[in-house]
Amino acid sequence: MKSFKILAIDPGIKKIGWAIARAEKNFKILDFNCLKTSQKDFLFILNFFEKLIKKYHPKVLVLEKIIFSKNKKTAIEIAKVIGILELLAQKYQLEVIEVSPKELKKMITGNGAASKKEIRKFLELSLEKNLKDFPSDTLDAISLSLAGFYLTKQKILLKSC
């Protein structure tokens, strides 16, 4: 399998979790964190992720799908952030993969109803990193990068058949 990089993002309004991973035969997290931003600071978000794309040159963008909640205003603002990210993906020709929270939990832990605590424990064990000081947004992004690795690897294997 040819080496490629994955940018995974858990979109939000005030906190956006992100992770960069390298995928070859194995999976390796290169960088991760949580971008804190003021609401509607879309230019800041665009510039931050464009710099990240230029630095790491990912081929795949993995996003968490929006689950529409009762708060329509929040969902609309998150959709705007996703629009910015998809625009960057188009500009830099990144393949976009969307994963729902339930699909993500099932891929990572085998249980679509897994708790944040279970996900944190799985990630700490599999990545051999202490992640207790990172917010759930960052953990979601790390999980998304791993899911992107699984899904892309699966697609490559299916093409070779």
N, C-alpha and C positions, 0 to 999 in steps of 0.2 A: 504494500500500500504506500502510495506516494505521500510525503509529509505535507501537511497543510495546517493552517491556524484557524481557530474558531473564536469569534467574539460573541459572548453570550450576555444578554442584558435582561434584567428584571425591571421593566419600565415603571416609573412612578412619577409623582409630582415633586415632592421635596427630597426624596431619596431614590437613587437609581443604582441598583446593584449591577456590577459588571465583572466579567472574568475573561481572560485571554488564555487559551489552551493550545498546545501543539498536539496534533494527532499524527501518529505514524502507526507502527504496530501497537504501540502503547499510547497512553494518554498522559499528558503532563500539563499541569497548571503553570503558566508562566507569570501571571500577574492577576490580581483581583482587588476590588475595593468597593466602596460605596460613594457615589457622587452625591454630595449634598448641594441642593440648589434652592433658590427661592422660587415660589410658584410663578409660572409664566416666563421664566428666564430662558426662553427657547434658543436664543442666539448663543448663550453660554453652553447649553446642552449640545447644540450642533457643533460648535468649535471644539469642545472637549472630545467628543467621539470622533470627529474628523481627525484630530491629532493622534488619537489612539489607533485609528485605522492606518494612518500614514506611518506610524511607528512600527506596528506589528504586521501589517499587510495580511489580514485574515482573508480567507476565501469564503467563509460561512458566517452568517449572522443568525444566532438563535435567540428568539424572543419568546417571552411568556405571553400567551394569549390573554386578552382582557376577559375577565369574568364580570359581566355587568351586575353591579350591585344596586342597591336601592338609591345610592347617591349618584344620580345621573351627571351632576356637575364634575365629580371626580373622574368618572368614566370618560367624559368628553376630554378633560385635560390630559389624561393618560393616553387617549387616542391621538391627541396632538403630538405627544412625545414619540409615540410609535410612528407617526407620519414622518417626523424628522429622521428617525432611524432608518425607515424604509427608503427615504430619499437618498440618504448616504449610501445605503446598500446598492441602490440603482446606480448612483454616481460612480461607485468603486467596483461595480459588478460582483457583488457578494450574493451567494445563494442564501435565500432567507428560509428559515425553518421556524415554524411556530408550534409551541407545545403548551397545552393547557396545564394548569396546576395539578389536576388529577392524573393526567398522563405522565407528568414529570415525576410525581411521587411514586407511581407504579413502576416507572423505568428505573428509578434510583433505588427504591427499597423493596419493590415487589408488592407494595400495598398502596393503593390509590388514596387511602385515607390516613396515610402516615402523618405523624405529628412533626412539628418543626424540630423537636428534640431528637426524634428518631433520625431525621434527615441529617442533622448536625453530627450525630454519633456515627452514622454511616460514612459521611464525608471525612470526618477526622480519622477514622480507621483506614479508609481506602487511600487517602492522600497523605497519611502520616503527618498531619498538621493540626495544631491546636487552633480551633476556630471560635473559641468561646467569646472572644472580644468583638466578633464581627456581627453586624445586624443580619436579620433574616433575609433582607434584600440581597446581600452579598452571597449568602449561602444559596439562595435561589439561583443566582447567576452562575455560581460554580456548578450547581446541579444541572442547569441548562446547558452548560458547556459539555458536561459529561453525556447528557442526552443527545446533544448535537453530534458528538463523537460516535455514539452507538448508531444513530440514525444514518449518518453519512457512511459509516463503515458498512452497514446493512445494504444501503443503496449501491455501493461499489461492488459488494459481493454479488448482488442480484444482477448487476450489469455484466459481470464476468461469466455468468452461467449461460 
